[in-house]
């Protein structure tokens, strides 16, 4: 990353969920910015970019490089994208490690979001001046693995919980609230666990094969039976590997 220009304002590109959250956060921080969406047209893009020192590219991952190639004049600015997996010479990655729904968050919630940066490509103060968030940097070549883990931990658990909420409601007539204490305790146990301490419970932790087989029988014909088997298999393989190395899974 070359010499960073003095900050004047942000130009925020895009109108998706990430762009809406970013715009809301910048407003809450009272930082100067303008927005641009494709319907505004290329002439407006050039006009709005003239006063900006930093361009925030909040568009789909696959569109980032083609867009910056097409609008090469933007690369005179500090161009920052929010993708957790993309690495490109055309813009620097600053991935907000958070899940973003349609609901906008409070200032306090936004301030706590950590940004994961690419080592050697600038600090948070250089890339996103005015943001008080914590930040950490990883090697750019590790971003694919980093993002894969984020997807598994975040997206996959959402699928599991949405499935459970749905069956509890439709099959058992149980309200969503009955599961909330369980979900909260799991989250708290994970957050409070010491390094290398597992908070796994239940039949996988006990190695209770008969209960696992009973669970799988009850899921016969359900696509999530394959998910259950995959998790059991992954857990067993991880344990075997850890035992071979004399460590902990």
Phi and psi in degrees as a GROMACS rama.xvg file:
@    title "Ramachandran Plot"
@    xaxis  label "Phi"
@    yaxis  label "Psi"
@TYPE xy
-79.5521  -162.93  UNK-2
-63.0672  132.221  UNK-3
-87.7601  125.264  UNK-4
-68.8415  154.67  UNK-5
-61.1041  138.359  UNK-6
-69.7518  132.569  UNK-7
-118.336  -52.8107  UNK-8
-167.1  166.367  UNK-9
-97.2394  148.706  UNK-10
-116.448  115.164  UNK-11
-99.4083  119.304  UNK-12
-101.667  131.566  UNK-13
118.607  161.525  UNK-14
-136.27  20.6784  UNK-15
-84.735  -169.517  UNK-16
-61.4611  -45.0161  UNK-17
-61.7554  -42.5059  UNK-18
-63.5314  -39.5517  UNK-19
-66.1199  -41.0107  UNK-20
-66.2401  -42.6598  UNK-21
-61.7343  -43.2608  UNK-22
-63.3108  -42.3489  UNK-23
-62.7085  -42.7858  UNK-24
-65.2256  -42.8787  UNK-25
-62.7572  -36.9216  UNK-26
-64.9746  -43.8702  UNK-27
-62.0688  -33.5674  UNK-28
-83.5471  -7.59282  UNK-29
59.4244  42.6059  UNK-30
-97.0352  144.335  UNK-31
-72.8696  130.19  UNK-32
-159.464  157.77  UNK-33
-127.239  160.504  UNK-34
-117.403  159.787  UNK-35
-148.654  137.351  UNK-36
-127.566  162.121  UNK-37
-56.52  -34.5471  UNK-38
-66.0326  -15.2325  UNK-39
-74.0247  -22.6392  UNK-40
88.5896  158.997  UNK-41
-67.9248  -31.1446  UNK-42
-65.2712  -43.9325  UNK-43
-64.2622  -36.5891  UNK-44
-59.4373  -47.5343  UNK-45
-63.1867  -41.9022  UNK-46
-63.0798  -44.7864  UNK-47
-73.533  -22.4327  UNK-48
-77.9319  -18.6279  UNK-49
-62.379  -35.9536  UNK-50
-92.1874  -3.70906  UNK-51
-94.2672  142.294  UNK-52
-98.9011  -25.1076  UNK-53
-128.356  131.271  UNK-54
-111.106  123.176  UNK-55
-102.177  111.774  UNK-56
-95.7814  89.6003  UNK-57
-101.884  60.9142  UNK-58
-122.232  176.312  UNK-59
-61.7127  149.047  UNK-60
-52.3673  -47.4395  UNK-61
-68.9342  -17.9041  UNK-62
-93.1378  -11.2223  UNK-63
-63.7089  -54.4798  UNK-64
-64.6547  -47.8567  UNK-65
-57.8779  -38.0884  UNK-66
-65.1486  -45.3822  UNK-67
-72.3871  -27.1561  UNK-68
-69.138  -43.3597  UNK-69
-66.1163  -38.4972  UNK-70
-111.33  65.8994  UNK-71
-64.2872  -21.7837  UNK-72
-63.3762  -20.291  UNK-73
-70.5919  -21.8308  UNK-74
-76.047  -1.84972  UNK-75
-77.3365  -12.1431  UNK-76
-96.2755  174.763  UNK-77
-81.8099  108.523  UNK-78
-98.2141  126.379  UNK-79
-126.568  132.52  UNK-80
-116.131  162.604  UNK-81
-108.234  11.6559  UNK-82
-70.2057  139.206  UNK-83
-84.2899  -14.0317  UNK-84
-117.025  -27.4035  UNK-85
-74.4784  136.861  UNK-86
-124.78  125.225  UNK-87
-147.463  147.718  UNK-88
-74.3784  -12.8251  UNK-89
-83.629  -17.176  UNK-90
-158.333  155.808  UNK-91
-97.4751  139.388  UNK-92
-85.6402  134.397  UNK-93
-138.421  91.6561  UNK-94
-88.4315  118.986  UNK-95
-76.2321  116.184  UNK-96
-80.56  80.5682  UNK-97
-161.688  157.973  UNK-98
-97.9013  136.383  UNK-99
-119.159  116.063  UNK-100
-97.9825  -172.841  UNK-101
-69.0326  -24.779  UNK-102
-78.0662  130.123  UNK-103
-78.9702  155.575  UNK-104
-105.016  174.46  UNK-105
-84.8843  164.886  UNK-106
-58.6606  -43.1101  UNK-107
-62.0929  -39.7526  UNK-108
-65.9333  -43.1991  UNK-109
-64.2619  -40.3975  UNK-110
-62.7629  -26.3557  UNK-111
-84.3735  -10.0576  UNK-112
-69.34  122.383  UNK-113
-78.8228  142.205  UNK-114
-104.107  131.359  UNK-115
-101.093  116.691  UNK-116
-103.626  173.17  UNK-117
-98.1854  125.235  UNK-118
-54.7596  134.612  UNK-119
79.8618  8.42334  UNK-120
-120.563  24.9764  UNK-121
114.204  153.837  UNK-122
-90.516  168.85  UNK-123
-62.11  -38.3319  UNK-124
-63.2486  -29.9243  UNK-125
-80.5827  -38.5996  UNK-126
-83.4041  -41.1039  UNK-127
-131.994  67.114  UNK-128
-59.6253  135.501  UNK-129
98.5312  -14.4618  UNK-130
-85.2438  128.359  UNK-131
-90.6822  13.0924  UNK-132
-70.1238  154.598  UNK-133
-69.3614  155.964  UNK-134
-147.768  153.719  UNK-135
-142.062  157.662  UNK-136
-124.425  141.801  UNK-137
-128.47  162.725  UNK-138
-63.8421  136.641  UNK-139
-58.4863  -34.5105  UNK-140
-68.066  -13.584  UNK-141
-94.4972  0.565353  UNK-142
-65.9535  -33.6817  UNK-143
-62.417  -44.5858  UNK-144
-67.1846  -43.7341  UNK-145
-53.7265  -46.9316  UNK-146
-72.1644  -35.799  UNK-147
-59.2712  -41.5218  UNK-148
-66.9141  -39.3294  UNK-149
-60.816  -43.1074  UNK-150
-64.88  -44.7089  UNK-151
-62.6145  -46.7269  UNK-152
-70.1804  -37.3547  UNK-153
-93.1697  -62.76  UNK-154
-63.8853  -44.5771  UNK-155
-67.2869  -37.6841  UNK-156
-66.8234  -33.9109  UNK-157
-61.2863  -43.7311  UNK-158
-59.898  -41.9537  UNK-159
-65.8251  -43.8573  UNK-160
-71.4339  -37.8337  UNK-161
-64.1182  -38.6778  UNK-162
-61.5073  -47.2779  UNK-163
-65.2959  -45.1197  UNK-164
-57.652  -43.477  UNK-165
-63.6523  -47.7276  UNK-166
-68.3056  -39.6986  UNK-167
-57.9289  -39.9364  UNK-168
-75.1556  -51.5274  UNK-169
-78.134  -36.3546  UNK-170
-92.023  -40.6319  UNK-171
-105.448  -10.5742  UNK-172
69.1203  26.2619  UNK-173
-99.5276  137.545  UNK-174
-72.3824  157.206  UNK-175
-57.1565  -33.9132  UNK-176
-62.8852  -22.4062  UNK-177
-67.369  -23.3614  UNK-178
-93.3522  -13.5797  UNK-179
-61.2516  -45.4408  UNK-180
-59.1021  -36.8397  UNK-181
-64.1453  -46.7096  UNK-182
-62.6745  -43.3289  UNK-183
-64.467  -39.5783  UNK-184
-68.2332  -40.5023  UNK-185
-58.8441  -47.2492  UNK-186
-61.6762  -42.6854  UNK-187
-67.1577  -42.5811  UNK-188
-59.0102  -44.0204  UNK-189
-63.8048  -42.5769  UNK-190
-67.2801  -32.7496  UNK-191
-94.1906  -6.89102  UNK-192
-64.3948  142.59  UNK-193
-75.4526  161.195  UNK-194
-54.1651  133.568  UNK-195
66.8606  11.3916  UNK-196
-95.5252  124.806  UNK-197
-92.3863  137.234  UNK-198
-109.057  17.585  UNK-199
-64.5258  136.492  UNK-200
-128.712  -177.719  UNK-201
83.5619  -164.943  UNK-202
-64.0167  -30.1602  UNK-203
-67.8019  -40.02  UNK-204
-67.9547  -35.6381  UNK-205
-84.3938  -14.9927  UNK-206
69.4261  33.9984  UNK-207
-85.9057  86.0334  UNK-208
-63.6846  -37.1449  UNK-209
-64.4568  -40.112  UNK-210
-68.3075  -39.2374  UNK-211
-60.7231  -44.4173  UNK-212
-65.8233  -37.3067  UNK-213
-64.2524  -41.5239  UNK-214
-59.957  -44.2921  UNK-215
-66.498  -37.5183  UNK-216
-60.5977  -40.0371  UNK-217
-69.1656  -21.5393  UNK-218
-96.9083  9.90864  UNK-219
-55.7058  127.031  UNK-220
87.9876  -7.88846  UNK-221
-94.4276  131.385  UNK-222
-54.9484  -26.2123  UNK-223
-76.0856  -7.39244  UNK-224
-62.5074  -38.2903  UNK-225
-67.5458  -33.905  UNK-226
-64.1464  -45.6931  UNK-227
-57.6894  -50.1699  UNK-228
-59.2323  -40.9538  UNK-229
-64.3626  -41.1288  UNK-230
-66.5231  -42.1941  UNK-231
-60.8228  -45.8294  UNK-232
-62.1829  -44.0376  UNK-233
-63.8721  -41.4943  UNK-234
-63.2361  -44.3103  UNK-235
-66.3694  -41.202  UNK-236
-65.8581  -39.4384  UNK-237
-63.9031  -40.2127  UNK-238
-64.8554  -42.7123  UNK-239
-61.3905  -43.308  UNK-240
-65.0102  -41.529  UNK-241
-64.313  -40.2451  UNK-242
-65.4813  -36.4449  UNK-243
-64.8052  -35.238  UNK-244
-89.9208  -5.40699  UNK-245
73.9424  26.4411  UNK-246
-121.027  -153.949  UNK-247
-118.711  140.762  UNK-248
